[in-house]
Amino acid sequence: MVSDIHADIEALNAILPVIDAQNVDKIICLGDMVGYYTNPNECLEIIEQREMVCIAGNHDRGAVLLKALNRFGKGARLAMPWTQKHLTPKSKLFLEQLPVTKIVDDSFMMVHSSLDPHPDTDFYIRSEQDALPTFNALLQEPSNIKICFFGHTHHPLLYEYNNGEIRKITETTTFLNPSCYYLINPGSVGQSRDYDDRASFAIYDTQVQTISFFRVAYDRTSCLQKAKKAGILYKKSGLSKQWKNMKMFAKESYPVFYGFVRNIVRSVVPFE
């Protein structure tokens, strides 16, 4: 399982040998193959050559004018016109034809952000509270599928739903309980946001029912240098780290209030 490659060819090339060493049957891509960085066509060519099973993310849809730019953050808006200009006709056609959800082998569901309120609304699942609406949607799924893979947050995450209770699991490898429901995020290949710059992906072993998370170091400097040269490398203000620390404190100390305020802000502030 891979997600959020974001045109980072260095990261994609770094993870593929590691994935191949695991003898996987297929590679699943949960969207956002383009955006932010400078090798969208090269990444899409590899994705097509590898016959990855793909869905569209918000950046993929924005790149082919299927999503308005006012729904993106500053960094994404900076890079999107460059991406739109440099995509080949073949790449555009590939992105235009991608669905926003997909069921694979009658075994699991794919979505980029969340199933609720709608797969194309770009809602972020970052907590147990955020996960509940998508779990509710999964519970009502006619196919009786119990596993949904998602991306979008750029954080490797696993949530388990068991008889109305949701818990976050942080182990590197997790055995899946057949009586439980799961939301699983493999993290981001090309732009990790969990204070670990290495590329992230996951392996779902359908035989023994395990999820294993992997991290791979890569030449991130080259990717950033190319983005800087193209004029699309977004530099956040010096307050960003302080703001992140404040948010983390509020989330851990006042989780209910934090979730309430965050949902109000997200209803009026553009998504990334």
C-alpha positions in Angstrom: 0.0 0.0 0.0 1.4 3.4 -1.0 -0.1 6.8 -0.9 0.8 10.5 -1.4 3.8 10.1 -3.7 3.4 13.7 -4.8 5.7 13.5 -7.9 8.7 12.6 -5.7 10.6 10.3 -8.0 13.5 9.8 -5.6 11.1 8.5 -2.9 9.2 6.3 -5.3 12.4 4.7 -6.7 13.7 4.1 -3.2 10.7 2.1 -1.9 10.1 -0.1 -5.0 13.1 -2.4 -4.4 11.9 -2.8 -0.8 8.4 -3.6 -1.9 9.7 -6.1 -4.5 11.7 -7.9 -1.8 8.4 -8.6 0.0 7.1 -10.5 -3.1 3.8 -8.7 -3.2 1.0 -9.7 -5.6 0.0 -6.1 -6.4 0.7 -2.5 -5.4 -2.2 -0.4 -4.3 -1.9 3.4 -4.6 -4.3 5.5 -2.6 -4.0 8.7 -4.6 -2.1 12.0 -4.7 0.5 10.8 -7.1 1.2 14.4 -8.3 1.4 17.8 -6.7 4.1 19.6 -4.7 7.2 18.3 -6.6 8.6 18.1 -10.1 8.4 14.6 -11.5 4.7 13.9 -12.0 5.0 12.3 -15.5 7.9 10.1 -14.5 6.1 8.9 -11.4 2.9 8.2 -13.4 4.8 6.3 -16.0 6.2 4.0 -13.3 2.8 3.6 -11.7 1.3 2.6 -15.1 4.2 0.3 -15.9 3.8 -1.4 -12.6 0.1 -1.7 -13.2 -0.7 -0.3 -9.7 -4.3 -0.3 -8.6 -5.0 3.4 -8.2 -7.7 5.9 -7.1 -7.6 9.7 -7.3 -6.5 12.0 -4.5 -7.4 15.7 -4.3 -4.1 16.7 -5.9 -4.7 14.4 -8.8 -8.2 15.8 -9.4 -7.0 19.4 -9.0 -4.2 18.8 -11.5 -6.8 17.9 -14.2 -9.3 20.7 -13.2 -11.7 18.3 -11.5 -11.3 20.2 -8.2 -11.2 23.9 -7.5 -7.9 25.4 -6.3 -9.6 27.3 -3.5 -9.9 24.0 -1.7 -6.1 23.7 -1.4 -3.6 25.1 1.0 -0.9 27.6 0.1 1.8 25.1 -0.7 -0.5 23.1 -2.9 -1.8 26.2 -4.8 1.8 27.2 -5.4 2.7 24.0 -7.1 -0.6 23.2 -8.9 -0.3 25.5 -11.9 3.2 24.2 -12.5 1.9 20.6 -12.4 -1.0 21.4 -14.7 1.3 23.0 -17.2 3.8 20.2 -17.3 1.5 17.1 -17.3 1.6 15.3 -20.6 -1.7 14.5 -22.4 -1.1 10.8 -21.4 -0.7 11.7 -17.8 -3.8 13.9 -17.8 -5.9 11.2 -19.3 -4.7 8.7 -16.7 -5.6 11.0 -13.9 -9.0 12.0 -15.4 -10.1 8.4 -15.5 -9.3 7.5 -11.9 -12.2 6.7 -9.5 -12.4 8.2 -6.0 -13.1 4.9 -4.3 -12.5 1.2 -5.3 -13.1 -2.2 -3.9 -10.3 -4.7 -4.5 -10.7 -8.4 -4.7 -13.9 -8.2 -2.6 -11.4 -7.8 0.3 -10.9 -4.2 1.1 -11.9 -0.7 0.1 -9.7 2.2 -1.1 -10.4 5.9 -0.5 -8.0 8.9 -0.5 -9.4 10.9 2.4 -12.6 9.4 4.0 -15.9 7.7 3.2 -17.9 10.3 5.1 -19.2 12.9 4.5 -18.2 12.0 0.9 -15.0 10.5 -0.7 -14.3 13.8 -2.6 -14.7 16.2 0.4 -11.0 15.8 1.5 -11.8 15.3 5.2 -8.8 14.4 7.3 -8.9 11.3 9.6 -6.4 12.2 12.3 -8.1 10.9 15.5 -10.5 8.3 16.8 -13.3 10.9 16.6 -12.4 11.7 13.0 -12.5 8.0 12.2 -16.0 7.3 13.5 -18.0 8.6 10.5 -16.0 6.5 8.1 -16.3 3.4 10.3 -20.1 4.1 10.3 -20.1 4.2 6.5 -18.0 1.0 6.4 -20.5 -0.7 8.7 -23.3 0.1 6.2 -21.3 -1.1 3.2 -23.4 -3.7 1.4 -20.3 -5.7 0.5 -19.6 -6.4 4.2 -16.0 -5.3 3.7 -14.3 -4.6 7.0 -11.1 -3.0 5.9 -10.6 0.4 4.3 -7.3 1.9 3.3 -6.9 5.7 3.1 -4.2 8.3 2.7 -4.4 12.2 2.7 -3.0 12.8 6.2 0.6 11.8 5.3 0.7 9.9 8.7 0.9 6.1 9.0 -2.1 5.2 11.1 -4.2 2.2 12.0 -7.6 2.4 13.7 -9.6 -0.6 15.0 -13.3 -0.6 15.5 -14.7 -3.3 17.9 -18.3 -3.3 19.2 -18.5 0.5 19.2 -15.0 1.2 20.6 -12.2 2.7 18.4 -8.6 2.4 19.3 -5.5 3.6 17.6 -2.8 0.9 17.1 0.8 2.0 16.7 2.7 -1.3 16.4 4.9 -1.8 13.3 3.0 -5.1 12.5 -0.6 -5.8 13.5 -2.6 -9.0 13.3 -6.1 -8.1 12.1 -9.0 -9.5 14.1 -11.6 -10.9 11.7 -14.4 -9.7 13.9 -13.2 -6.1 13.9 -13.2 -3.2 11.3 -10.1 -1.4 10.3 -9.1 2.0 8.8 -5.4 1.9 7.7 -3.2 4.7 6.4 0.2 3.6 5.0 1.6 7.1 5.3 3.2 9.2 2.6 5.8 8.1 0.1 6.8 11.5 -1.0 6.0 14.0 1.8 5.9 12.5 5.3 4.4 14.8 8.0 5.1 12.8 11.1 8.5 14.2 11.9 10.2 11.3 10.0 11.3 12.3 6.6 11.7 8.7 5.3 9.2 7.4 2.8 6.4 5.4 4.3 4.3 2.5 3.0 2.5 -0.6 4.3 2.2 -4.3 3.3 -1.1 -6.1 3.8 -0.6 -9.9 4.0 -4.0 -11.4 3.1 -2.9 -14.9 4.0 -2.0 -14.3 7.6 -4.0 -11.1 7.9 -1.3 -8.7 9.0 -0.5 -5.1 8.3 3.2 -4.1 8.4 4.5 -0.5 8.1 7.9 0.3 6.5 10.1 3.3 6.3 12.8 3.9 3.7 15.4 6.6 3.6 15.9 8.4 0.3 17.6 11.4 -1.3 15.0 14.0 -0.2 17.4 16.9 -0.8 17.4 16.3 -4.6 13.6 16.4 -4.6 13.5 19.7 -2.7 16.3 21.3 -4.8 14.3 20.6 -8.0 11.2 22.0 -6.5 13.1 25.1 -5.3 14.6 25.6 -8.8 11.1 25.3 -10.3 9.8 27.9 -7.9 7.3 25.7 -6.3 9.0 24.9 -2.9 6.7 26.3 -0.3 8.4 27.7 2.9 6.2 28.0 5.9 6.7 30.8 8.3 8.8 30.5 11.4 5.7 30.3 13.5 4.8 26.9 12.0 6.8 24.8 14.6 5.4 26.8 17.5 1.9 26.4 16.1 2.3 22.7 15.7 3.5 22.4 19.3 0.5 24.4 20.5 -1.9 22.2 18.5 -0.3 19.0 19.9 -0.6 20.3 23.5 -4.3 21.2 22.9 -5.0 17.9 21.2 -3.5 15.9 24.1 -4.8 18.0 27.0 -8.2 18.9 25.7 -9.1 16.4 23.0 -12.9 17.0 22.9 -12.6 20.8 22.7 -9.8 20.5 20.2 -11.8 18.3 17.9 -14.8 20.6 18.2 -12.8 23.7 17.2 -10.9 21.9 14.5 -14.0 20.7 12.8 -15.4 24.3 12.8 -12.2 25.6 11.3 -12.0 22.9 8.6 -15.5 23.9 7.4 -14.3 27.3 6.4 -10.5 27.0 5.7 -9.2 25.4 2.5 -7.7 21.9 2.7 -4.2 21.1 1.7 
